[in-house]
Amino acid sequence: ACEGLRVVVLALFVLVVSNMYAFQAQPSMNITRFQPTPVQQKIINVRANEKDMKVINSKLPHSQAVNVSTGAVTLRLDSAINATTTLGDYQKAIYSYGSSCDFDFSTYYDWNSSLRKWDPILKREYEFDSQGKIVLEIRNYWDETTREWIPTLRHVYTLNVSGNVTEINDFLWDEDTATWLNFTKTENTYNALGFLTQQVYSNYDFVSGLYKNAVKTDYVYNAGNLQTQETNYQWNETTSKWVEANKYDFTYDASNR
């Protein structure tokens, strides 16, 4: 009985070893992994920046309150704190104004509960034209290692005579060359009354050096200037055509609700 057991154990051992060698002899799978270029990695980091999204999604108020009818500034905040007590999450914004109001700065902080201090996370710099319309915004992120602000994104706004934004050019800061690189572009079209009728979003292709269509949105209004339709399109590189992605239809009652 013992001899038979040894035979069975030896046979199993040979089977296991042979399978191991057979497994090792299999050719390795050639898995193509995406290796982003340094510029692409910067873009990925910018779009995935949790601190930036945290500020964008926070309940911190705008720095200024403007009278709808006159356009005059009715309130100018020096600072604001947003507290989410259930999560123990606190954010702070400090707003700074130039003497001529040409430049405004907004600096955002996170509360460090361990060290009991405010940690800087984001600073936005603004520039306005003579009509008080924003024409430039620069986003800077706080580098914990170097303890300094690092520029990341620059938004340049082009306005028409009516003060509507017709184009937004976004640039990405390249630390290696210390230059601003083309990033994305948004083009807006308006009707005679100044209502937005089309918005085209394109990405810069670093290989061809050209902007490529990405997303388009068309807006339709009724005689009462109420929006009745919004249609979103995606660009098809193969057919070089816009492909409808989704559409929203709006209807109103007699009270325009």
Salt bridges, closest charged atoms under 4 A:
GLU3 OE1 - ARG6 NH2 2.37
ASP52 OD1 - ARG124 NH2 3.87
ASP52 OD2 - ARG139 NH1 2.65
ASP89 OD1 - LYS54 NZ 3.39
ASP110 OD2 - LYS54 NZ 3.31
ASP119 OD1 - LYS117 NZ 2.37
GLU137 OE2 - ARG124 NE 3.56
GLU137 OE2 - ARG139 NE 3.39
GLU144 OE1 - ARG147 NH1 2.73
ASP170 OD1 - HIS155 ND1 2.59
ASP174 OD1 - LYS42 NZ 3.66
ASP205 OD2 - LYS212 NZ 3.09
ASP218 OD2 - LYS216 NZ 3.98
ASP253 OD2 - ARG257 NE 3.26
